[in-house]
Structure formats: C-alpha cells, structure tokens
Amino acid sequence: MIRHPISTSQQKIDSMVATRDFLLRLTNVKQEPRIPREVRREARTLLRHYPPKRELKPILEKEFKI
C-alpha cells in the first residue's frame, strides 16, 4: 500500500482545479495534437458536469471550510 502525506485543504482545491485544467488540455487538439480520440472523448465526458473554474473554487472552499 502506498502512503501519501496528508494534504492540506488548499492542496486538495489546487489539485481539483489542476485536474480540470488537465482534462481541458486533453480535449484541445491544437494544444495536444497526439492524444488518441478515445482519450479526448473520455476527457470531454468527465468535463461534462465539472464546474467551470470560477464556480469550482468557491464550491471546494466551502466544502473544505477555507
């Protein structure tokens, strides 16, 4: 079992925002031209209900009580 150090609330929020940004990059053919079509499709599917950055941070800050 791999053990990870305990993350702070801010690190968790930053990770969620970075994950959203990564998924967005995967869907951009010009930014990442060598990504397989199936990976792009899955990234788009995951982003379908992912809130925009301006909504995501307040939701997470409320959740983690920052």
N, C-alpha and C positions, 0 to 999 in steps of 0.2 A: 504494500500500500504506500502510495506517495503522499507525504505530508507537506502541506503548504503552510507558510506562516499566515497568521490571522490578518486579514485585510481590514483596513480602516473603511469607514463608510464612504469617505471621499474616493478611495481607491476603487471601491465597487462601482460608484457612479461613473468615474472616469472610464472604467472597463466597459460598462454598458454603452457609453457614448462612443468609445473607440470601436466596439463591435459593430454598432450601427454604421459608422463611417467605413469600416472594412467591407461590410456587405454592400454598401453603396458603390465602393470602388470595384467590387467584383462584377457588378451589373453594367459598368461603364466600358463599352467595347473600345473606345478611344484611349482610355486610361490604362486598361488592362487587356490588350488585344489577344493574348494567348490563353485565356480562360476558356475551358470547354463549355459548350452550350448548356449542358445539363447542370453544371455548377452555377452558371448565371441564372438559370431557371429556378434553382433551389434558393439562391440568394434573394431573387425577386419575391418568391413565395414567403420567405421568412420576413422580408421587409413589409409585406402587405399590411400587417397590423402593428408594425413597430412605429411608435410615435415619432414625429419629427423632433429634431434636436431641441427646439425651443420649448416643446412640451415635455420631452423626456427628462431633462434635468430637474424641473420642479416636482415631477412625479416621484423621481428617485430620492430627491432631497426630503420630501415629505415621508416617504417610506422608511428612509434611514435616519430620519429626525435630525437633519443638519440645520 
